[in-house]
Amino acid sequence: MRIKRWFFTSLLGVVVVAAGSFAFASPHIPVKLLGVVIIICGGILFVMGTGKLIKSFTTLFLPKEEQELVNIIYQKRYLERGPKIVALGGGHGLSHLLFGLKEYSANISAIVTVADSGGSSGRLREEFNIVAPGDIRNCLVALADAPALMGELFQFRFSKESQLQGHNFGNLFLTAMVQVTGDFEKAVKESSRVLAIRGKVVPSTVSNVQLVAEYEDGTIIEGEAKIPKKKAQIKRVFLRPNDPAPTQDALDCIKDADVIILGPGSLYTSIIPNLVINEISEAIAASSAYKIYVCNVMTQQGETEGFTATDHVKAIVEHSNKDVINACIVNNAEVPVEALGRYEEEESFPVKADVEKIRGMGYTAYDTDLISVNDYVRHDSQKLTKALISLIEEKVNVKR
């Protein structure tokens, strides 16, 4: 790394400057001028050697491209002065939100539901008696500052015929980390270090809960993965065992928050499971933070057929507290007809932006273009982040 070379160059510069100082102290003008020249030469040697020495150390301990180094400084100096944002939810909606917000603030806390019972998460829950790791994994990857390959590794799903078929590497990693640390919260924290995430990811509870839905016809179904499969109107959802304890980290994050964001995500299986934990709803209601609900852009079969934006808000309030929301952001952009055709079999339709009814409930409502139409109709990460930042800057005193 040539560290010795540049160290001795700097040292030589100091010696030359010292020699020049002695010459400059001479009463003879020619000698004094020579001293000035020697001091200048020594200064050049010192500056050059020190600069190269610092660069060598930087290359050794921070083996990144210069642009990445600038990004690190940007994060430390700018993002760490961002507002304290808490985002509650689960599924792909929350991770999509976090991916955009991490470029605005490093002070992000994701409070994530652990009631998932399907796929890899469901199998690991049954075998190891742990809370569902899937949504936690998605949020960790969304907030990761580690190389892209690490994110791809955590999202890698085994597909070949084997006992690992269908399992996700990140889920297996979290499960193994639980076995090593003996505690799910510690496992999440250690995994956060591995991925060098901005902010933190916190499970809403570490109780091994199951989500239960009661339908308007009186039917009761247990298991998050089973709930959307019954084509009937949901009356309410709740957790078993009843009244699970929230994590202290979740309560602390809510208490310290400047902004709390609910959604986007499946209403009854991603957002509300966090809110039916009584202490979490009470903490959000009591918080002085500005509370924003991001409404879904499409209805969801088995959960919100025929729902307008107001119906989403009502369901949240009925399952928690009227004070968990201050404002609601709703998409008002029209979905292209050709895109809607992909949703016909799912009986999924754009959520009507009936913002006047939301305002009639006493909440602030903002309607704007939030969608991205590619393979799916979903929130555009950049549009949503821009809308949220605009609202946060307007309502919260953000000092950079």
Residue pairs with C-beta under 8 A, 6 or more apart in sequence:
1 56
1 59
1 60
2 52
2 56
3 53
3 56
3 57
3 60
5 52
6 49
6 50
6 52
6 53
6 56
7 49
7 53
8 49
9 45
9 48
9 49
9 52
10 45
10 46
10 49
10 50
10 53
11 49
12 42
12 45
12 49
13 42
13 43
13 44
13 45
13 46
13 47
13 48
13 49
14 42
14 46
15 42
16 38
16 39
16 41
16 42
16 45
17 38
17 39
17 42
17 43
17 46
18 42
19 38
19 42
20 35
20 36
20 37
20 38
20 39
20 40
20 41
20 42
21 35
21 39
22 35
23 31
23 32
23 34
23 35
23 38
24 32
24 35
24 36
24 39
25 35
26 32
26 35
58 69
62 69
62 72
64 72
75 106
75 145
75 198
78 400
79 102
79 103
79 104
79 105
79 106
79 107
79 198
80 106
80 107
81 399
81 400
82 104
82 105
82 106
82 107
82 398
82 400
83 105
83 107
83 258
83 259
83 392
83 396
83 398
84 105
84 107
84 109
84 253
84 256
84 257
84 258
84 259
85 101
85 105
85 107
85 108
85 109
85 199
85 257
85 258
85 259
85 260
85 261
85 392
86 108
86 109
86 110
86 111
86 253
86 254
86 257
86 259
86 260
86 261
86 289
87 94
87 97
87 98
87 101
87 108
87 109
87 110
87 111
87 260
87 261
88 94
88 110
88 111
88 112
88 204
88 260
88 261
88 262
88 263
88 271
88 274
88 275
88 280
88 284
89 97
89 112
89 113
89 262
89 263
89 264
89 265
89 270
89 271
89 274
90 112
90 113
90 115
90 116
90 135
90 265
90 266
90 269
90 270
90 271
90 273
90 274
91 135
91 138
91 265
91 266
91 269
91 270
92 138
92 265
93 263
93 264
93 265
93 266
93 270
93 296
93 379
94 110
94 112
94 135
94 138
94 139
94 142
94 263
94 264
94 265
94 270
95 135
95 138
95 139
95 141
95 142
96 142
96 264
96 378
96 379
96 381
96 384
97 261
97 263
97 264
97 294
97 379
97 381
97 384
97 385
98 108
98 110
98 139
98 142
98 143
98 199
99 142
99 143
99 381
100 381
100 382
100 384
100 385
101 108
101 385
101 388
102 108
102 142
102 143
102 198
102 199
103 385
104 385
104 389
105 199
106 198
106 199
107 199
108 143
108 198
108 199
108 200
109 199
109 200
109 201
109 202
109 253
109 257
110 139
110 143
110 199
110 200
110 201
110 202
111 202
111 203
111 204
111 250
111 253
111 254
111 274
111 280
112 135
112 136
112 139
112 201
112 202
112 203
112 204
112 274
113 135
113 204
113 269
113 270
113 271
113 273
113 274
114 131
114 132
114 133
114 135
114 136
114 203
114 204
114 205
114 206
114 209
115 132
115 209
115 210
115 211
115 224
115 239
115 269
115 273
116 122
116 132
116 134
116 135
116 224
116 225
117 125
117 132
117 210
117 211
117 223
117 224
117 225
117 226
118 223
118 224
118 225
119 134
119 166
119 225
120 134
120 157
120 166
120 167
120 168
120 171
121 132
121 133
121 134
121 135
121 171
122 132
122 225
123 166
123 167
124 130
124 132
124 133
124 167
124 171
124 172
124 175
125 131
125 132
125 208
128 175
128 178
128 179
129 208
130 175
130 178
130 184
130 208
131 184
131 203
131 205
131 206
131 207
131 208
131 209
133 170
133 171
133 174
133 175
134 168
134 171
135 270
136 174
136 188
136 201
136 203
137 154
137 155
137 168
137 170
137 171
137 174
139 201
140 154
140 170
140 188
140 191
140 192
140 195
140 197
140 201
141 151
141 154
141 155
141 170
141 195
143 195
143 197
143 198
143 199
143 201
144 150
144 151
144 154
144 195
144 196
144 197
145 195
145 196
145 197
145 198
146 194
146 195
146 196
150 194
150 195
151 195
153 169
153 170
154 168
154 169
154 170
154 173
154 195
155 168
155 169
155 170
156 168
156 169
156 170
157 166
157 167
157 168
157 169
158 164
158 165
158 166
158 167
158 168
158 169
159 165
159 166
164 172
173 191
174 187
174 188
174 191
177 186
177 187
177 190
177 191
178 184
178 187
180 187
181 187
181 190
183 206
184 203
184 206
185 202
185 203
185 206
185 247
185 249
188 201
188 202
188 203
189 200
192 200
192 201
200 249
200 253
202 247
202 249
202 250
202 253
203 247
203 250
204 246
204 247
204 250
204 273
204 274
204 277
204 280
205 244
205 245
205 246
205 247
205 250
205 277
206 247
207 241
207 244
207 245
209 239
209 240
209 241
209 244
209 273
210 222
210 223
210 224
210 239
210 240
211 222
211 223
211 224
211 227
211 237
211 238
211 239
211 269
211 273
212 220
212 221
212 222
212 237
212 238
212 239
212 240
213 220
213 221
213 227
213 230
213 234
213 236
213 237
213 268
214 220
214 234
214 235
214 236
214 237
214 238
215 221
215 230
215 232
215 233
215 234
215 235
216 232
216 233
216 234
216 235
217 232
219 230
219 232
221 227
221 230
222 240
224 269
224 273
227 234
227 237
227 268
227 269
227 302
227 303
228 266
228 269
228 300
228 301
228 302
228 303
229 302
230 302
231 301
231 302
231 305
233 305
234 268
234 303
236 318
236 319
237 268
237 269
237 272
237 273
237 276
237 319
238 276
239 273
239 276
239 277
243 277
243 278
244 277
245 279
246 277
246 279
246 280
246 283
250 280
251 279
251 280
251 283
254 260
254 280
254 283
254 284
254 287
254 289
255 283
255 287
257 287
257 289
258 289
258 290
258 392
258 396
258 398
259 289
259 290
259 291
259 292
259 392
259 396
260 284
260 287
260 289
260 290
260 291
260 292
261 291
261 292
261 293
261 294
261 388
262 271
262 275
262 291
262 292
262 293
262 294
262 316
262 324
262 325
263 270
263 271
263 293
263 294
263 295
263 296
264 294
264 295
264 296
264 297
264 379
264 384
265 271
265 296
266 296
266 300
266 303
267 296
267 300
267 303
267 304
267 307
267 312
267 315
267 316
268 303
268 304
268 315
269 303
271 316
272 315
272 316
272 319
272 320
274 280
275 281
275 284
275 316
275 319
275 320
275 324
276 319
276 320
281 319
281 320
281 321
281 324
282 321
284 291
284 320
284 321
284 323
284 324
285 320
285 321
285 322
285 323
285 324
286 323
290 326
290 327
290 391
290 392
290 395
290 396
291 323
291 324
291 325
291 326
291 327
292 325
292 326
292 327
292 328
292 329
292 388
292 391
293 312
293 313
293 316
293 325
293 327
293 328
293 329
294 328
294 329
294 379
294 384
294 388
295 309
295 312
295 313
295 328
295 329
295 330
295 331
295 351
296 304
296 312
296 351
297 331
297 335
297 350
297 351
297 370
297 371
297 377
297 378
297 379
298 335
298 343
298 348
298 349
298 350
298 351
298 377
298 378
299 305
299 306
299 307
299 348
299 349
299 350
299 351
300 348
301 346
301 347
301 348
304 311
304 312
304 351
305 347
307 315
307 351
308 351
308 352
308 353
308 354
308 357
309 328
309 330
309 351
309 352
309 353
309 354
309 355
309 358
309 365
310 354
310 357
310 358
310 361
312 351
313 325
313 328
313 358
313 361
313 363
314 361
316 324
316 325
317 324
317 325
317 361
322 362
325 363
326 363
326 364
326 395
327 363
327 364
327 365
327 366
327 391
327 395
328 355
328 358
328 363
328 364
328 365
328 366
329 366
329 367
329 368
329 370
329 384
329 387
329 388
329 391
330 351
330 353
330 355
330 358
330 365
330 366
330 367
330 370
331 350
331 351
331 353
331 367
331 368
331 369
331 370
331 371
331 379
332 353
332 355
332 367
332 368
332 369
333 368
333 369
333 370
333 371
334 350
335 350
335 371
335 373
335 377
336 373
339 373
339 377
340 349
340 350
340 377
342 376
342 377
343 349
343 377
350 377
353 367
355 365
355 366
355 367
356 365
358 365
359 365
366 387
366 391
368 383
368 387
369 383
370 379
370 380
370 383
370 384
370 387
371 377
371 378
371 379
371 380
371 383
372 378
372 379
372 380
372 381
372 383
392 398
